[in-house]
Amino acid sequence: MLGELAHIGRDPATNGYVRDAWSAADLELREWFAGEAGRRGLDLREDRNGNLWAWWGDPSVTPGVVTGSHLDSVRQGGAYDGPLGVVSAFQALDLVRERGFQPGRPLGIACFTDEEGARFGVPCMGSRLLTGVLDPDRARGLADDDGRTLAEVLAAAGRKPYGLGKDEETLGHVGVFVELHVEQGRGLVDRGRPVGVASAIWPHGRWRFDFRGQANHAGTTRLEDRDDPMLAYAAKVLAAREAAGRYGVVATFGKVRVSPNNANAIPGQVSAWLDARGAWERAVRALVAELSAGEQVSEESWTPVVDFDETLRDRVAAAAGDVPVLATGAGHDAGILASAGVPSAMLFVRNPTGISHSPAEHAEEADCAAGVEALAHVLEDLCR
Ligand SMILES: [Zn+2]
């Protein structure tokens, strides 16, 4: 199934994936999801926020057990982050059916919209809108790099931008959510295990820094006459690295926009995005406060620590075959649902290099199969 998706949104120059929300690639992936749901006789629904749900059984009668992930990617991402969870969900459903299992409650497969936030800057957009933690007016006004707002992009895709927002009815269908995901670190490699369960998601956020200066000629402007915002930006990158070490967190400037972005011009403005995360919210907040002092900074997203439900976590770990429990620095829709009060859990599949958000991201086929097997056991246990 991953092979069927391999060509969609792949950059032939790098083999990295570019699957922005609501792009042609994303629409093709959504069609693929609908096809897989249809082939299995599942009831396909798209909610008001663009999330896709494929149901075996009717969740308006009894809330169901839901598994799944997302199909969008970071720019130049790998093949597994997101799609592995969606593909494994279909495979696990096939497996429990092959075994003749009759679920005692509905079983659903979810595909959340715009998990990565690659296009509009806010990660987990679909689950944040669904749960009401993201204001729909703010979401509609978010613009991509071409200046198109989410409202415009949704309308062009035939969706209703004014339908966005908290959706109690859809949320009420989700009795429990289990997301399988490729691990984005080396926890399982170090433990020599193919599958693990999440204990917590670190608190994390994104901040936009705007450095303003005076655009001018790179050849004729004397050094002492320059007001060059690139220098302030460069100093901030180094300061972030140094402060992260001091606070025991991670901090990254991974996106920068330079205006006018000419090789022969001193920039007039540099905008850069800081991503900061850590086990302790106070440490992350202190780092951001220190870096923000005297700067023009806006917080684009913030997600507090998510401690997954311990009872569910232990049940999932046992059903998956007594697998190890690990914390992660990566955000996920499961974390957003957990914060909204939906009992949620995550399974991780080993990533031999730990590399993620890169074309080098990988999972061995045998480990993917172990993940499907574990997920099938978990679904059987939860659907009993
Ligand atoms: Zn992901």
Residues whose N, C-alpha, C, O or C-beta is under 5 A from the ligand:
A	BS01	ZN	D81 G82
